[in-house]
Amino acid sequence: MLIVLPDRTVGGAQMFALRLAVAFARDDEVIVTSAELLPADPNFSARLGAETQFIDTSKDPAALAALIVRERIDAINSHTWWADRLVYAALDLLSTASRPRWVVSMHGCYEQLLGRPQADSAFASLAPALLRKADAVAIAAVKNRRVFEAMELPDAQVIEIPYGFEPREPKSVRRVDGGIVFGLVSRPAPDKGWKASIDAFRMVRERLAANGRRAALVLVGGGPYADALRQNHAGERDITFSGWSDHPEEWIAGFDVALLPTWFAAESLPNSIIEYLAQGRPVIASRWAEIPRMLGEGPESAGMLLNVDRERGVELKELADAMERLALDDALRARLGANAARRMGRFTMNSCVASYRTLFTTSA
């Protein structure tokens, strides 16, 4: 089988696709290629796994078509619009008899492009034909069905498959000194809630200090935006910028409360939430995308949900109040954390692989 990535970076879609490739490679021959939308991350090869082969097709449909024929590819799984577009062009170069089964994995970029079609001038005209040509579409979240409604396409071939994840036991716990520890793991960006988390934390830190309590904030992720925030808060006590980590579970295990106050337009099923659940961390997150279903609500909830505005994001006071409440209520933290561990059962890799295998082998 062939897995096609948008690029060799560390976004949520890319990380899930790599995890899926590694899981399938235990029993199948798996090749990975990329549409090379962004420059490759230098650590990409290490994340690929020893059993999975990367072949560079230089984002060229003809090279991809040749690879499909040469390697006798029987199934293709592409992730995000840019990878889908590359596969669509490559399959047009093949005879019907030599075309493998094609499964599109939808993560959220289609909804983002519906609102910003200028990001790719070909999207509006090409996307409906592309989705009709795919043999099946695996959506990560119910919200992804909006694409088919907006384009007036049938969705009979659309199957919801939650991300699969194999929890890793932390080899060590990277806990900072600072009383109650709040933490955020994500791609650094304004609409992922990084600055909101910092601003709310500064409010909570002062409230807790008035009662003789300490707090710390850890932000895990690397890139220019994180670097700018780090510079802005250089020397400020109790705020730690860890940089990128290939082992976020070591940081998450050191959190008392995990955060994701996101309003990212392409958000669907955040990997961060799954990783928090895997470590049994109570969560404060926005009522956005699939997050309410992931965390649950009521007695079985694994966290606290925040209202969110599509343009402005979360309200700092609401975020700060939730952080303060969990900092002071040990019993609530323990209950939410126990619920988190139980809710992780929805995201097993074995179930995910079995669902994808059905899509790769079922005749249209």
C-alpha positions, 0 to 999 in steps of 0.5 A: 500500500501507498500512503501519501502525505501533504509534506514531511512535517509534524502536523496532526494529519502527518503524525496520524498518517505516520502512525498508521503507516507504522502500524500497517507495516507490521503485516504489509509492505508500506511505502510513503511519499509526499506532496512536499507542500512544506520543507521536510522536518529533519527528524522525519525519517526517525519517525517513519520507522524501520519497516516503512520506506519513503520514496520521493516522487518530487510532487510530480504526478507522473513520478507518482503514477510510475511508482504505483505501476512499478511497485504494484500498489494495490491501495492508496491512502492520501491525507489532506487536500494537497496529497489528495490533489497529487493522487488525483492527477497521478491516477488520471495518467493510469489505465482503469485496470492499473488503478489501485483502490483509493481512500481519502483521509479527511482531517479538516483542511477541506472545511478550512478551504471552503472558507478560504478557497483563495488558498488554492485556486483549483479547490472549488472546481477540482474538489467535487470531482476528486471526491467522486473519484475516491473509492472511500473517504475516511473522516476523523470527525462528524463535522467533516461531513459538512464538506459533502453538504456544501458541495452537494455530494453524496456521502454514502462512501464516507466512513467515520474512523477515529484516529488510532493511537498506541500509548507509550509508557513515559521513560521518564516524567519531565515535571517542572517545579512549580506547584500545580502544573498546567501544560499545552502540547500542540503545533504553536499558533495563535488559534491553537490557544498558546497566547490565550493559555499564557495570558490566562495562566498569568491571571491564575498565577496571581490569584493562587499566589494570593492564597500562598499557592504556586503554579507553572505553565509548560508549552510543548511545541517548536517553531517560529511562533513559539520562539517569538513567545519565548522571547517575549516572556524571557525570564518570566517565572513559572513559564517553560517553553520546552521546544519540540518533543518526540516524546510528549508523553514525558511532559504530559505525565508531568502535567496536573492539568492539560490545556487545548483552548483551540479555535483552529479552523481545520481542527477535527480530532486533535492528537493532543487530546488523545495524548492527554487521555492516554496519560489520564490527564484532566483537560480544559479545552474549547467546545470546538470540532470533535473535542466535546465528543472526545472528552464527554460531558456530564459525570463521565467527562474527562475535562471542562469545556470552554465557549469559543468564538470563531474569530476571537477564540476563548474568553480569557476569564472563562479559561482562567476560572476553569484553571483556577477551579482545577488547581484548587479542587483535588477531587475534581482533578482526580475524577476527570483524570480517571474518566480520561483514562477510560475514554481512551478506549475509543482510540485504539490503533487495532480498531483503527487499522481494522477499519482502514483495512476494510476500506482498502480491500472492499470492492466499490 
